[in-house]
Amino acid sequence: MSEKIKCLIVGGGPAGYTAAIYASRANLSPVLYEGMQPGGQLTTTTDIENYPGFENGISGQALMDAMRLQAERLGTDIRRGTVTGADLSGRPFSLTFDDGTAVLAESLIIATGATAKYLGLESEQKFRGMGVSACATCDGFFYRNRKVAVVGGGDTACEEASYLANICEKVYMIVRRDVLRASSAMQKRVMDAPNIEILWNCNTREVLGDMSGVTGVRIQRKDGEVFDIAVDGFFLAIGHHPNSEVFASWVETDENGYIRTDGKSSRTNIEGVFAAGDVQNPVYRQAVTAAASGCVAALDAEKFLIHNA
């Protein structure tokens, strides 16, 4: 027999935990399933210095642990588990999880986040959080006046490289083609930056490093030449993948799979289903914006449940 839940939250990052905090305080008896990576992408970063309220910064893991404990203290039922199936054709919504659990939810907040795309190198995973990053805004500060590399040739890569160029001594862009895919304005910004060097027709073969972290990158040109560059940071800017697949046959998504919401609200095309965080916001991808959208989703869910009581 399926368990009945008033407010179900799927996803254990800043959006999900914040939604749980607000839903708990509104007496919605929320149940939160954390997914495969409790704490989300922030658990793979080191120190965070741009989240308000922490004068000396805080580690990503510590911030997520604190959010989780706060939600739990306020009454959220937090569970390990990944959603494997969903039927959102009518209320209550039916969801199943990887442990075989089936639940019926009067309201649903989707906060499953997005996953950064990586190159798939063993060395890349080895130095993840030790110089390898997928967020220049999050981690660029730690490479002030140092040399870094950015992989990618689209708008995101150009934005990341331009941001880092204002902080770092030198920025290498590793581009696998002989042209950039970015808009003309972004291309000009990169070309005009005196400390950005574009390595055309190049692919990353290996991230180099030692016990202290990243020390360089081994690169191969299309003509076969292999060479190393010395850098302290290695930034991936080849895109993100929203974790929306299990819901995609029910909720509206854009061409890249991000869930569409109504204006500034968290409402999806299905009444009673809300989306928060990186799964519906491909632009900002910050902990503070994800947390804010989690608050919005909980408030929207509360209003919906009151109206449909």
C-alpha positions as CSV (number, residue, x, y, z in Angstrom):
1,M,0.0,0.0,0.0
2,S,1.4,3.4,-1.0
3,E,2.3,5.9,1.7
4,K,0.3,9.2,1.6
5,I,2.4,12.4,1.8
6,K,1.2,16.0,2.0
7,C,4.3,17.6,0.6
8,L,7.0,15.5,-1.2
9,I,10.4,17.1,-2.0
10,V,12.7,15.3,-4.4
11,G,16.3,16.4,-4.2
12,G,18.8,17.1,-1.5
13,G,20.7,20.3,-2.5
14,P,20.2,23.9,-1.3
15,A,16.9,24.1,-3.1
16,G,15.5,20.9,-1.7
17,Y,16.7,21.6,1.9
18,T,15.4,25.2,1.9
19,A,12.1,24.0,0.6
20,A,12.0,21.5,3.4
21,I,12.8,24.2,6.0
22,Y,9.9,26.4,4.9
23,A,7.5,23.5,4.4
24,S,8.3,22.2,7.9
25,R,7.6,25.6,9.4
26,A,4.3,25.7,7.5
27,N,3.3,22.4,9.1
28,L,3.2,20.6,5.7
29,S,4.9,17.5,7.2
30,P,7.4,17.3,4.3
31,V,9.2,14.2,3.2
32,L,12.5,14.7,1.4
33,Y,14.3,12.1,-0.7
34,E,17.9,13.2,-1.1
35,G,18.8,11.3,-4.3
36,M,22.1,9.9,-5.4
37,Q,24.2,12.8,-4.1
38,P,22.9,14.2,-0.8
39,G,23.8,17.8,-0.7
40,G,24.1,18.1,-4.4
41,Q,26.9,19.6,-6.4
42,L,28.1,21.8,-3.5
43,T,29.5,18.7,-1.8
44,T,32.2,18.5,-4.5
45,T,33.5,22.0,-4.0
46,T,35.9,23.2,-1.3
47,D,35.4,26.5,0.4
48,I,32.4,28.8,-0.4
49,E,33.0,32.5,0.2
50,N,30.0,34.0,-1.6
51,Y,27.2,32.5,0.5
52,P,25.8,35.2,2.8
53,G,26.3,34.9,6.6
54,F,29.7,33.2,6.7
55,E,32.4,35.9,7.2
56,N,35.3,33.4,6.8
57,G,33.6,31.2,4.2
58,I,32.3,27.6,4.7
59,S,33.0,24.3,2.9
60,G,30.3,23.1,0.6
61,Q,29.8,19.9,2.6
62,A,29.5,21.8,5.9
63,L,26.9,24.2,4.4
64,M,24.8,21.3,3.1
65,D,25.2,19.4,6.4
66,A,23.9,22.5,8.3
67,M,20.9,22.9,5.9
68,R,20.1,19.3,6.3
69,L,20.2,19.3,10.1
70,Q,18.1,22.5,10.2
71,A,15.4,20.9,8.0
72,E,15.5,17.7,10.1
73,R,15.3,19.7,13.4
74,L,12.2,21.5,12.1
75,G,10.5,18.2,11.4
76,T,11.4,17.1,7.8
77,D,11.4,13.4,7.2
78,I,14.7,13.0,5.3
79,R,15.3,9.8,3.4
80,R,17.9,8.3,1.2
81,G,16.6,7.3,-2.2
82,T,16.3,8.1,-5.9
83,V,13.1,8.5,-7.7
84,T,12.7,5.9,-10.5
85,G,9.2,6.5,-11.7
86,A,6.5,9.1,-11.6
87,D,2.8,9.3,-12.6
88,L,1.7,13.0,-12.5
89,S,-1.5,12.5,-14.4
90,G,-3.6,13.3,-11.4
91,R,-3.6,14.0,-7.7
92,P,-2.4,12.5,-5.5
93,F,0.8,12.1,-7.6
94,S,2.3,8.6,-7.6
95,L,6.1,8.2,-7.3
96,T,8.3,5.2,-6.8
97,F,11.9,5.0,-5.5
98,D,14.9,2.8,-6.0
99,D,14.3,0.8,-2.8
100,G,10.8,-0.2,-4.1
101,T,8.9,2.4,-2.0
102,A,5.8,3.9,-3.5
103,V,4.3,7.1,-2.3
104,L,1.2,9.2,-3.1
105,A,1.8,13.0,-2.8
106,E,-0.7,15.8,-2.6
107,S,2.0,18.2,-3.7
108,L,5.4,17.7,-5.3
109,I,8.6,19.9,-5.3
110,I,11.1,18.8,-7.9
111,A,14.6,20.0,-6.8
112,T,16.8,17.4,-8.5
113,G,19.4,19.9,-9.7
114,A,21.6,19.6,-12.7
115,T,24.8,17.7,-13.3
116,A,27.9,19.4,-14.8
117,K,29.2,17.6,-17.9
118,Y,32.8,16.3,-17.6
119,L,35.2,15.0,-20.1
120,G,35.3,11.5,-18.6
121,L,39.0,11.5,-17.7
122,E,40.1,9.4,-14.7
123,S,42.5,12.2,-13.7
124,E,39.7,14.8,-13.9
125,Q,37.8,12.9,-11.3
126,K,40.9,12.3,-9.2
127,F,41.4,16.1,-8.8
128,R,37.7,17.0,-8.5
129,G,37.6,19.6,-5.7
130,M,41.4,19.9,-5.8
131,G,41.7,22.2,-8.7
132,V,39.1,20.8,-11.0
133,S,35.8,22.8,-11.0
134,A,32.7,23.3,-13.1
135,C,31.9,26.7,-11.7
136,A,34.2,29.7,-12.1
137,T,31.9,32.0,-10.1
138,C,32.0,29.5,-7.2
139,D,35.8,28.7,-7.2
140,G,37.5,31.4,-9.3
141,F,38.4,33.5,-6.3
142,F,40.8,30.8,-5.0
143,Y,43.0,31.3,-8.1
144,R,43.6,35.0,-7.8
145,N,46.8,36.0,-9.7
146,R,47.3,32.4,-10.8
147,K,47.1,30.5,-14.0
148,V,44.0,28.5,-15.0
149,A,42.5,26.6,-18.0
150,V,39.0,26.6,-19.2
151,V,37.6,23.8,-21.5
152,G,35.0,24.7,-24.0
153,G,34.2,27.0,-26.9
154,G,30.6,28.2,-26.4
155,D,29.0,31.1,-24.6
156,T,29.4,29.5,-21.2
157,A,33.1,28.9,-21.7
158,C,33.7,32.5,-22.9
159,E,31.7,33.8,-19.9
160,E,33.8,31.7,-17.5
161,A,37.1,32.7,-19.2
162,S,36.1,36.4,-19.1
163,Y,35.2,36.2,-15.4
164,L,38.4,34.4,-14.6
165,A,40.5,36.9,-16.6
166,N,39.5,39.6,-14.1
167,I,40.9,37.5,-11.3
168,C,43.7,35.3,-12.7
169,E,47.1,36.1,-14.1
170,K,46.5,33.9,-17.2
171,V,43.6,32.0,-18.6
172,Y,44.0,29.3,-21.3
173,M,41.0,28.3,-23.3
174,I,41.2,24.8,-24.6
175,V,39.0,24.6,-27.7
176,R,38.7,21.5,-29.8
177,R,37.8,23.3,-33.0
178,D,39.3,26.2,-34.9
179,V,36.4,28.5,-34.1
180,L,34.3,29.5,-31.1
181,R,30.7,28.6,-30.9
182,A,29.9,31.6,-28.8
183,S,28.0,34.7,-29.8
184,S,29.9,37.5,-31.5
185,A,29.8,39.7,-28.5
186,M,31.3,37.0,-26.2
187,Q,33.9,36.1,-28.8
188,K,35.0,39.7,-29.0
189,R,35.3,39.9,-25.2
190,V,37.5,36.9,-25.1
191,M,39.7,38.1,-28.0
192,D,40.1,41.5,-26.5
193,A,41.3,40.2,-23.1
194,P,45.1,40.4,-23.0
195,N,45.5,37.5,-20.5
196,I,43.3,35.0,-22.3
197,E,45.1,32.6,-24.7
198,I,43.1,30.3,-26.9
199,L,44.5,26.9,-27.7
200,W,42.8,26.0,-31.0
201,N,42.2,22.5,-32.2
202,C,43.1,21.0,-28.9
203,N,41.8,18.3,-26.6
204,T,42.6,17.5,-23.0
205,R,44.4,14.2,-22.6
206,E,45.1,14.4,-18.8
207,V,44.8,16.6,-15.8
208,L,48.2,16.7,-14.1
209,G,48.7,17.1,-10.3
210,D,50.1,15.9,-7.1
211,M,49.0,15.6,-3.4
212,S,48.4,19.4,-3.3
213,G,46.1,19.4,-6.3
214,V,46.2,20.4,-10.0
215,T,49.6,21.5,-11.4
216,G,49.0,21.3,-15.2
217,V,47.1,19.9,-18.2
218,R,48.4,17.6,-20.9
219,I,47.0,18.6,-24.3
220,Q,47.0,17.1,-27.7
221,R,46.5,19.1,-30.9
222,K,44.6,17.6,-33.9
223,D,47.9,17.2,-35.7
224,G,49.1,14.9,-33.0
225,E,51.4,17.2,-31.1
226,V,51.3,16.6,-27.3
227,F,52.3,19.3,-24.8
228,D,51.8,20.4,-21.2
229,I,50.7,23.7,-19.7
230,A,51.3,24.7,-16.1
231,V,48.0,25.7,-14.3
232,D,46.6,25.7,-10.8
233,G,43.0,25.4,-11.8
234,F,41.1,23.4,-14.5
235,F,37.5,24.6,-15.2
236,L,34.9,22.6,-17.2
237,A,32.6,24.8,-19.2
238,I,31.0,22.3,-21.6
239,G,27.5,22.5,-20.2
240,H,25.2,21.0,-17.6
241,H,22.5,18.3,-17.8
242,P,19.3,18.9,-15.8
243,N,18.2,15.9,-13.8
244,S,14.6,16.0,-15.1
245,E,14.3,12.8,-17.2
246,V,11.9,10.9,-14.8
247,F,9.5,13.8,-14.9
248,A,10.0,14.9,-18.5
249,S,6.9,13.1,-19.9
250,W,4.7,15.1,-17.6
251,V,6.1,18.5,-16.9
252,E,7.0,21.0,-19.7
253,T,10.8,21.4,-20.3
254,D,12.8,23.5,-22.7
255,E,14.9,22.1,-25.5
256,N,17.7,21.3,-23.1
257,G,15.5,19.5,-20.5
258,Y,15.2,22.3,-17.9
259,I,11.7,22.4,-16.3
260,R,9.6,25.4,-17.3
261,T,8.0,27.4,-14.5
262,D,5.4,30.1,-14.6
263,G,7.0,33.6,-14.5
264,K,8.7,34.2,-11.2
265,S,6.9,31.4,-9.5
266,S,7.9,27.8,-9.1
267,R,4.6,26.5,-10.7
268,T,4.9,24.0,-13.5
269,N,2.3,23.2,-16.1
270,I,0.8,20.6,-13.7
271,E,-1.2,22.0,-10.7
272,G,0.5,20.9,-7.5
273,V,3.9,20.3,-9.0
274,F,6.6,22.8,-8.4
275,A,10.3,23.0,-9.5
276,A,13.2,24.7,-7.8
277,G,16.9,25.1,-8.2
278,D,19.2,24.2,-11.1
279,V,16.7,21.8,-12.6
280,Q,14.6,24.8,-13.7
281,N,17.3,27.6,-13.8
282,P,20.1,27.2,-16.3
283,V,21.4,30.7,-15.9
284,Y,22.7,31.4,-12.4
285,R,23.5,28.0,-10.9
286,Q,24.4,29.5,-7.5
287,A,23.7,28.1,-4.0
288,V,22.0,31.3,-2.9
289,T,19.7,31.4,-5.9
290,A,18.9,27.7,-5.6
291,A,18.1,28.2,-1.9
292,A,15.9,31.2,-2.8
293,S,13.9,29.2,-5.3
294,G,13.4,26.4,-2.8
295,C,11.8,29.0,-0.5
296,V,9.5,30.1,-3.4
297,A,8.5,26.5,-4.1
298,A,7.6,25.8,-0.5
299,L,5.5,29.0,-0.3
300,D,3.8,28.1,-3.6
301,A,3.1,24.6,-2.4
302,E,1.7,25.9,0.9
303,K,-0.8,28.2,-1.0
304,F,-1.8,25.4,-3.3
305,L,-2.5,23.0,-0.4
306,I,-4.5,25.6,1.5
307,H,-6.5,26.4,-1.6
308,N,-7.2,22.8,-2.3
309,A,-7.8,21.6,1.2
